[in-house]
């Protein structure tokens, strides 16, 4: 995860896609034991945008700041 830390801390509003399709939009960045390292993303999705899914940062494969897009890995 080379420059992922910076972009993960600043990815509010980014679209999140998995290999199976769109997951949703990053609503919040959550932190665990280490205050400067994100541990999960709260992603709002669903048909009406009323579902929130927690995505561990280990699932992030690619962050494209230019496209405001996060691509998740298969796992």
N, C-alpha and C positions, 0 to 999 in steps of 0.2 A: 504494500500500500504506500507507494511513494508519496505523492502530494495529496493523498486522500484526506488526511486529517483536516487541512485547511478548508477544502471544499465541502467536506461533511459538516463542518461547523457553520458553513455559510450556504446551505442548500435549501433553505426554506422556499417553497413554491416550485421546486423542481419536479418534473414529471418522473415517475418511477415505472419502469417496464421490467417484466420478467420474460423469460423465453416463451412463456405462454400468452403474453399480451400485457396490456396496461394494468398496473396495480393501483395507481392513484397519484396524488400530489403530496409532497412532503409538507406536513403541517407543523412538525416540531422535531427538534433534535434532542435526544435524551442522553444523559450522562450517567455513568455508573460510579465505580469506585475511584476512577481517575477523573478529576474535575475538568481536565483539558482535552480528554479523549472521548469522543462520542461513542456510545455503546449500542444505540438503536435509533431508528427513525420512526416517527409516528406518521403513517401514511394514510391520508383520507381518501377513500374510494367508494366503490359501490354505485349502483344505478342512480341513487339520489344523493350520493356523497355523504351518507350517514354512517358509514362503517370506517373504523380506524383499525389499522393493522400495524403491529410493531414488527419492524424489519431489523434484524441484527446487522450491524455494519460489516460483519464477516461475509454477508451475502452480497455485498456490493462488488460488482466486477469492474464496472466502468463508470466514471463520472465525466460528463461532457458539459463544462460550464458554458460554453458557447451556445449549446442547444438547450441548456437548462434541463438536462436529462441524466437520470441515474439508471443504469442497466444492472439487473441482478444476475447472479450466476445461476446455473441449473439447480444446484443443491439448495 
